[in-house]
Every structure is written in structure tokens, then in C-alpha cells.
């Protein structure tokens, strides 16, 4: 229930552990965002802005021990922070 409701659960998925579900949700979110304008993507993500718990593979990935925030995370945030983030959709 923590994951954004942007994809349907499919029958026949091999693994339903939290890690695999997060990776699948991340792929679905990325595909969905490709079909939306920036304004539409921000509107979709804004519904999840108050979610306080970050989910690995959806909101961030780890790179050499550092958090790398996803495009989805930045869209949920709603604006650019000005730090030149790797996946910033606003630049």
C-alpha cells in the first residue's frame, strides 16, 4: 500500500517481495512519466507529496553509498531545489 497507485498488479509476476515490487513500480512510473507533459507529471506526483517514507528504487537509488533521488521524487517535491540534481525534471 506504500507504493504509488500508477500501475495495475499483474497476474503471473514471479516475485512479490518489496524489493521486486518497488523495481516493477519504478519501471511502470518511468514509462507512465514518458507519456506526460511536465505539468501532467507534477499533477500526478503531487498526490503523493505527503508520503514521508522514501522507497528505494521508486524515490531513490543508492550509488556508492549516496542517495540519488529519482525523477519521481523530484516531481513529488514540486519544484527545483537548484542543486543540479541528476534526475531533475525541471531543468
TIVO-2410 file (N, C-alpha, C; in nm, 3 decimals):
# residues 91
REC num residu      c1      c2      c3 atome chaine
REC   1      X   0.082  -0.120   0.000     N      A
REC   1      X   0.000   0.000   0.000    CA      A
REC   1      X   0.086   0.126   0.000     C      A
REC   2      X   0.214   0.113   0.026     N      A
REC   2      X   0.302   0.230   0.026    CA      A
REC   2      X   0.335   0.280  -0.113     C      A
REC   3      X   0.318   0.195  -0.214     N      A
REC   3      X   0.359   0.231  -0.348    CA      A
REC   3      X   0.255   0.319  -0.418     C      A
REC   4      X   0.301   0.410  -0.505     N      A
REC   4      X   0.207   0.494  -0.579    CA      A
REC   4      X   0.114   0.409  -0.665     C      A
REC   5      X  -0.010   0.446  -0.670     N      A
REC   5      X  -0.111   0.370  -0.747    CA      A
REC   5      X  -0.109   0.414  -0.893     C      A
REC   6      X  -0.002   0.380  -0.962     N      A
REC   6      X   0.012   0.420  -1.101    CA      A
REC   6      X   0.022   0.299  -1.194     C      A
REC   7      X   0.006   0.179  -1.140     N      A
REC   7      X   0.014   0.059  -1.221    CA      A
REC   7      X  -0.079  -0.047  -1.167     C      A
REC   8      X  -0.121  -0.135  -1.255     N      A
REC   8      X  -0.204  -0.248  -1.214    CA      A
REC   8      X  -0.113  -0.363  -1.174     C      A
REC   9      X  -0.155  -0.438  -1.074     N      A
REC   9      X  -0.082  -0.558  -1.035    CA      A
REC   9      X  -0.117  -0.665  -1.138     C      A
REC  10      X  -0.015  -0.729  -1.192     N      A
REC  10      X  -0.036  -0.828  -1.296    CA      A
REC  10      X  -0.027  -0.968  -1.240     C      A
REC  11      X  -0.114  -1.055  -1.288     N      A
REC  11      X  -0.104  -1.196  -1.253    CA      A
REC  11      X   0.021  -1.254  -1.318     C      A
REC  12      X   0.082  -1.349  -1.253     N      A
REC  12      X   0.197  -1.415  -1.310    CA      A
REC  12      X   0.330  -1.348  -1.279     C      A
REC  13      X   0.327  -1.242  -1.198     N      A
REC  13      X   0.453  -1.181  -1.159    CA      A
REC  13      X   0.530  -1.282  -1.076     C      A
REC  14      X   0.657  -1.299  -1.106     N      A
REC  14      X   0.736  -1.405  -1.043    CA      A
REC  14      X   0.761  -1.382  -0.895     C      A
REC  15      X   0.789  -1.261  -0.858     N      A
REC  15      X   0.822  -1.234  -0.718    CA      A
REC  15      X   0.744  -1.113  -0.670     C      A
REC  16      X   0.693  -1.121  -0.549     N      A
REC  16      X   0.615  -1.011  -0.491    CA      A
REC  16      X   0.681  -0.955  -0.365     C      A
REC  17      X   0.812  -0.976  -0.350     N      A
REC  17      X   0.880  -0.919  -0.234    CA      A
REC  17      X   0.885  -0.767  -0.251     C      A
REC  18      X   0.902  -0.694  -0.142     N      A
REC  18      X   0.903  -0.547  -0.150    CA      A
REC  18      X   1.006  -0.493  -0.249     C      A
REC  19      X   1.124  -0.553  -0.254     N      A
REC  19      X   1.229  -0.504  -0.344    CA      A
REC  19      X   1.187  -0.520  -0.491     C      A
REC  20      X   1.136  -0.637  -0.527     N      A
REC  20      X   1.092  -0.661  -0.665    CA      A
REC  20      X   0.971  -0.576  -0.702     C      A
REC  21      X   0.878  -0.560  -0.609     N      A
REC  21      X   0.762  -0.474  -0.636    CA      A
REC  21      X   0.804  -0.329  -0.655     C      A
REC  22      X   0.900  -0.282  -0.577     N      A
REC  22      X   0.948  -0.144  -0.591    CA      A
REC  22      X   1.015  -0.125  -0.726     C      A
REC  23      X   1.095  -0.222  -0.770     N      A
REC  23      X   1.160  -0.212  -0.901    CA      A
REC  23      X   1.056  -0.211  -1.013     C      A
REC  24      X   0.955  -0.296  -1.002     N      A
REC  24      X   0.849  -0.301  -1.103    CA      A
REC  24      X   0.770  -0.170  -1.104     C      A
REC  25      X   0.739  -0.119  -0.987     N      A
REC  25      X   0.666   0.008  -0.977    CA      A
REC  25      X   0.749   0.121  -1.037     C      A
REC  26      X   0.879   0.121  -1.012     N      A
REC  26      X   0.967   0.224  -1.067    CA      A
REC  26      X   0.966   0.220  -1.219     C      A
REC  27      X   0.973   0.101  -1.276     N      A
REC  27      X   0.969   0.088  -1.422    CA      A
REC  27      X   0.836   0.139  -1.477     C      A
REC  28      X   0.727   0.105  -1.411     N      A
REC  28      X   0.594   0.149  -1.455    CA      A
REC  28      X   0.580   0.301  -1.444     C      A
REC  29      X   0.631   0.356  -1.336     N      A
REC  29      X   0.626   0.502  -1.317    CA      A
REC  29      X   0.705   0.570  -1.429     C      A
REC  30      X   0.824   0.519  -1.457     N      A
REC  30      X   0.908   0.579  -1.563    CA      A
REC  30      X   0.837   0.575  -1.698     C      A
REC  31      X   0.776   0.463  -1.730     N      A
REC  31      X   0.703   0.451  -1.856    CA      A
REC  31      X   0.587   0.548  -1.861     C      A
REC  32      X   0.514   0.558  -1.751     N      A
REC  32      X   0.399   0.649  -1.744    CA      A
REC  32      X   0.444   0.795  -1.758     C      A
REC  33      X   0.552   0.832  -1.693     N      A
REC  33      X   0.601   0.970  -1.698    CA      A
REC  33      X   0.643   1.010  -1.839     C      A
REC  34      X   0.690   0.914  -1.918     N      A
REC  34      X   0.730   0.943  -2.055    CA      A
REC  34      X   0.614   0.988  -2.142     C      A
REC  35      X   0.492   0.954  -2.102     N      A
REC  35      X   0.374   0.988  -2.182    CA      A
REC  35      X   0.310   1.120  -2.137     C      A
REC  36      X   0.364   1.181  -2.032     N      A
REC  36      X   0.303   1.301  -1.974    CA      A
REC  36      X   0.389   1.424  -1.995     C      A
REC  37      X   0.324   1.538  -2.006     N      A
REC  37      X   0.396   1.664  -2.004    CA      A
REC  37      X   0.446   1.689  -1.861     C      A
REC  38      X   0.534   1.785  -1.845     N      A
REC  38      X   0.585   1.816  -1.712    CA      A
REC  38      X   0.470   1.854  -1.618     C      A
REC  39      X   0.378   1.934  -1.665     N      A
REC  39      X   0.265   1.977  -1.582    CA      A
REC  39      X   0.178   1.858  -1.540     C      A
REC  40      X   0.154   1.766  -1.633     N      A
REC  40      X   0.074   1.646  -1.600    CA      A
REC  40      X   0.148   1.556  -1.502     C      A
REC  41      X   0.280   1.543  -1.521     N      A
REC  41      X   0.360   1.460  -1.431    CA      A
REC  41      X   0.361   1.518  -1.290     C      A
REC  42      X   0.375   1.649  -1.279     N      A
REC  42      X   0.373   1.714  -1.148    CA      A
REC  42      X   0.237   1.694  -1.082     C      A
REC  43      X   0.130   1.706  -1.159     N      A
REC  43      X  -0.005   1.687  -1.105    CA      A
REC  43      X  -0.022   1.544  -1.053     C      A
REC  44      X   0.026   1.445  -1.129     N      A
REC  44      X   0.017   1.306  -1.086    CA      A
REC  44      X   0.097   1.284  -0.958     C      A
REC  45      X   0.220   1.331  -0.956     N      A
REC  45      X   0.309   1.310  -0.842    CA      A
REC  45      X   0.264   1.387  -0.718     C      A
REC  46      X   0.199   1.500  -0.738     N      A
REC  46      X   0.160   1.584  -0.623    CA      A
REC  46      X   0.066   1.512  -0.528     C      A
REC  47      X  -0.007   1.414  -0.578     N      A
REC  47      X  -0.097   1.337  -0.491    CA      A
REC  47      X  -0.020   1.258  -0.386     C      A
REC  48      X   0.108   1.236  -0.411     N      A
REC  48      X   0.191   1.156  -0.321    CA      A
REC  48      X   0.293   1.241  -0.246     C      A
REC  49      X   0.278   1.372  -0.252     N      A
REC  49      X   0.373   1.465  -0.191    CA      A
REC  49      X   0.384   1.447  -0.040     C      A
REC  50      X   0.276   1.410   0.025     N      A
REC  50      X   0.280   1.398   0.171    CA      A
REC  50      X   0.332   1.264   0.220     C      A
REC  51      X   0.363   1.172   0.127     N      A
REC  51      X   0.423   1.044   0.168    CA      A
REC  51      X   0.560   1.072   0.227     C      A
REC  52      X   0.576   1.046   0.355     N      A
REC  52      X   0.702   1.081   0.421    CA      A
REC  52      X   0.808   0.973   0.406     C      A
REC  53      X   0.768   0.848   0.391     N      A
REC  53      X   0.865   0.740   0.381    CA      A
REC  53      X   0.916   0.728   0.237     C      A
REC  54      X   1.047   0.735   0.221     N      A
REC  54      X   1.107   0.717   0.089    CA      A
REC  54      X   1.121   0.569   0.060     C      A
REC  55      X   1.098   0.530  -0.064     N      A
REC  55      X   1.104   0.390  -0.104    CA      A
REC  55      X   1.219   0.373  -0.202     C      A
REC  56      X   1.312   0.284  -0.165     N      A
REC  56      X   1.424   0.257  -0.255    CA      A
REC  56      X   1.373   0.205  -0.388     C      A
REC  57      X   1.434   0.247  -0.495     N      A
REC  57      X   1.402   0.215  -0.635    CA      A
REC  57      X   1.288   0.301  -0.689     C      A
REC  58      X   1.205   0.358  -0.603     N      A
REC  58      X   1.098   0.446  -0.650    CA      A
REC  58      X   1.139   0.591  -0.628     C      A
REC  59      X   1.175   0.626  -0.506     N      A
REC  59      X   1.214   0.763  -0.472    CA      A
REC  59      X   1.365   0.787  -0.485     C      A
REC  60      X   1.443   0.683  -0.471     N      A
REC  60      X   1.588   0.697  -0.477    CA      A
REC  60      X   1.653   0.564  -0.510     C      A
REC  61      X   1.778   0.573  -0.551     N      A
REC  61      X   1.865   0.456  -0.563    CA      A
REC  61      X   1.993   0.490  -0.487     C      A
REC  62      X   2.072   0.389  -0.461     N      A
REC  62      X   2.200   0.409  -0.395    CA      A
REC  62      X   2.312   0.401  -0.497     C      A
REC  63      X   2.402   0.497  -0.493     N      A
REC  63      X   2.517   0.500  -0.583    CA      A
REC  63      X   2.639   0.529  -0.497     C      A
REC  64      X   2.722   0.429  -0.479     N      A
REC  64      X   2.843   0.442  -0.395    CA      A
REC  64      X   2.807   0.493  -0.255     C      A
REC  65      X   2.696   0.444  -0.201     N      A
REC  65      X   2.654   0.482  -0.067    CA      A
REC  65      X   2.578   0.613  -0.058     C      A
REC  66      X   2.560   0.680  -0.170     N      A
REC  66      X   2.488   0.808  -0.172    CA      A
REC  66      X   2.347   0.789  -0.226     C      A
REC  67      X   2.254   0.865  -0.171     N      A
REC  67      X   2.117   0.863  -0.223    CA      A
REC  67      X   2.113   0.944  -0.353     C      A
REC  68      X   2.056   0.884  -0.457     N      A
REC  68      X   2.034   0.955  -0.582    CA      A
REC  68      X   1.882   0.959  -0.601     C      A
REC  69      X   1.826   1.078  -0.588     N      A
REC  69      X   1.681   1.092  -0.596    CA      A
REC  69      X   1.634   1.075  -0.740     C      A
REC  70      X   1.519   1.010  -0.754     N      A
REC  70      X   1.462   0.980  -0.886    CA      A
REC  70      X   1.384   1.100  -0.940     C      A
REC  71      X   1.351   1.091  -1.068     N      A
REC  71      X   1.266   1.192  -1.130    CA      A
REC  71      X   1.133   1.199  -1.056     C      A
REC  72      X   1.079   1.082  -1.017     N      A
REC  72      X   0.952   1.075  -0.944    CA      A
REC  72      X   0.961   1.154  -0.813     C      A
REC  73      X   1.070   1.136  -0.739     N      A
REC  73      X   1.088   1.208  -0.613    CA      A
REC  73      X   1.085   1.359  -0.637     C      A
REC  74      X   1.158   1.404  -0.739     N      A
REC  74      X   1.162   1.547  -0.769    CA      A
REC  74      X   1.025   1.600  -0.812     C      A
REC  75      X   0.951   1.521  -0.887     N      A
REC  75      X   0.815   1.561  -0.926    CA      A
REC  75      X   0.725   1.573  -0.804     C      A
REC  76      X   0.738   1.476  -0.710     N      A
REC  76      X   0.660   1.484  -0.586    CA      A
REC  76      X   0.696   1.609  -0.508     C      A
REC  77      X   0.821   1.645  -0.511     N      A
REC  77      X   0.868   1.764  -0.440    CA      A
REC  77      X   0.799   1.889  -0.493     C      A
REC  78      X   0.779   1.896  -0.624     N      A
REC  78      X   0.701   2.004  -0.683    CA      A
REC  78      X   0.778   2.121  -0.739     C      A
REC  79      X   0.908   2.128  -0.713     N      A
REC  79      X   0.988   2.238  -0.766    CA      A
REC  79      X   1.135   2.200  -0.763     C      A
REC  80      X   1.214   2.276  -0.836     N      A
REC  80      X   1.358   2.254  -0.841    CA      A
REC  80      X   1.422   2.313  -0.715     C      A
REC  81      X   1.517   2.240  -0.659     N      A
REC  81      X   1.588   2.289  -0.540    CA      A
REC  81      X   1.711   2.371  -0.578     C      A
REC  82      X   1.750   2.367  -0.707     N      A
REC  82      X   1.863   2.445  -0.752    CA      A
REC  82      X   1.999   2.382  -0.728     C      A
REC  83      X   2.002   2.254  -0.689     N      A
REC  83      X   2.129   2.188  -0.659    CA      A
REC  83      X   2.187   2.110  -0.777     C      A
REC  84      X   2.125   2.118  -0.894     N      A
REC  84      X   2.175   2.046  -1.011    CA      A
REC  84      X   2.162   1.896  -0.999     C      A
REC  85      X   2.053   1.849  -0.945     N      A
REC  85      X   2.032   1.706  -0.924    CA      A
REC  85      X   2.032   1.628  -1.055     C      A
REC  86      X   2.081   1.506  -1.050     N      A
REC  86      X   2.098   1.421  -1.167    CA      A
REC  86      X   1.968   1.397  -1.244     C      A
REC  87      X   1.858   1.377  -1.174     N      A
REC  87      X   1.731   1.343  -1.240    CA      A
REC  87      X   1.627   1.455  -1.232     C      A
REC  88      X   1.673   1.576  -1.220     N      A
REC  88      X   1.580   1.689  -1.207    CA      A
REC  88      X   1.498   1.707  -1.335     C      A
REC  89      X   1.365   1.700  -1.324     N      A
REC  89      X   1.280   1.717  -1.442    CA      A
REC  89      X   1.256   1.864  -1.477     C      A
REC  90      X   1.300   1.956  -1.391     N      A
REC  90      X   1.269   2.097  -1.409    CA      A
REC  90      X   1.375   2.172  -1.488     C      A
REC  91      X   1.488   2.109  -1.515     N      A
REC  91      X   1.596   2.179  -1.586    CA      A
REC  91      X   1.591   2.154  -1.733     C      A
***
